[in-house]
Amino acid sequence: MNKMKEEMKMLLRKISPLGLLFVLGTLLVVVMQTLVFFSASANKNAQSGNSKNLTANVSDVFENLSLEAHAAYVFDINSKRVLFALNENDKLPLASITKLMTAFVARDHASESALIVLSKDDLAAEGDSGLRLGERWRLGDLLNTMLIISSNDAAHAISRFIGADEQPVVTDGEQDSARTRFVQMMNRKAYDLGLTKMEFFNESGLDISGGTNGEATMNGGYGSAHDVALLFSEFWSKYPTTVEITALPAARITSQDNIAHVLPNTDEAIGKFPGLIASKTGYTTLAGGNLAIIFDRGINDPVVAVVLGSSYKGRFDDMAKLVATVGKISE
């Protein structure tokens, strides 16, 4: 032992003051790196535990939820976190949820101030939303009308107007129509957004008759609850002023001919959804009842929720259950 002490003393005498500082500095760096490593490991474990607890909490609150809808999807827009999913990738008829894509494509290709004059053919679509032959509309106002009362006439007019500017395609000696070109634009937009289950056959989402007795054989638009949620959140993010009218119980819109239209929202359950930002309904014989909404569950905490394949009334009840359940999730 005494020999070791003597050797240490000799070694220290040989080390210069500068060298001694270097040795001490190296030891300090090693100690600090060790502390940082253990601190990071502790934080990672804590975060992992919090994530597991949050996942468990989400699963717990939705565990006993019963829905009439065939498919549903609830998605936190900011965190990109899925809160609930039921058959979310099944390809289903969208009905008037289709009009979200109609509005998105229209906004991408024309100014809201563009002027549309309604033709007889524009007003030939199923349903009467009070629009008049020859009436002049700003595109922005016609989009609002289409979305809040789900006007098929408005969708018909918009698709003709926007599609007319698209390059015609000639097949077998026949030129496709403006509306056919617009539907092609809708499908290209779905492809560009990566919405693989979406496919459109008209701009309104109306059922298409093809049977021998005139019965509906297909819908005007198809997609999954997952894809509808992504479409709606992307549309709202890019064009929030276009969809904000859909959070109102009713609206008064005046055309360029100074004709006032009082328009009740087709979403009859607006009061059941606190913090509602936007909504879109859909219903046909083939599709059943559909509903998509975006709501704020806190300060700047938007959530998109979709139900597909419910009933006319069931879609509102299903959505009310989803919104109430999301409110039970603890962060």
PyMOL commands that set and color helices and strands:
alter all, ss='L'
color gray80, all
select helices_A, chain A and resi 2-14+17-62+95-109+122-124+139-149+152-163+178-192+225-238+240-247+270-272+314-326
alter helices_A, ss='H'
color red, helices_A
select strands_A, chain A and resi 71-76+81-86+92-93+115-117+136-138+170-171+174-175+199-200+207-209+216-219+221-223+250-254+260-264+276-284+288-296+302-310
alter strands_A, ss='S'
color yellow, strands_A
deselect
rebuild
show_as cartoon
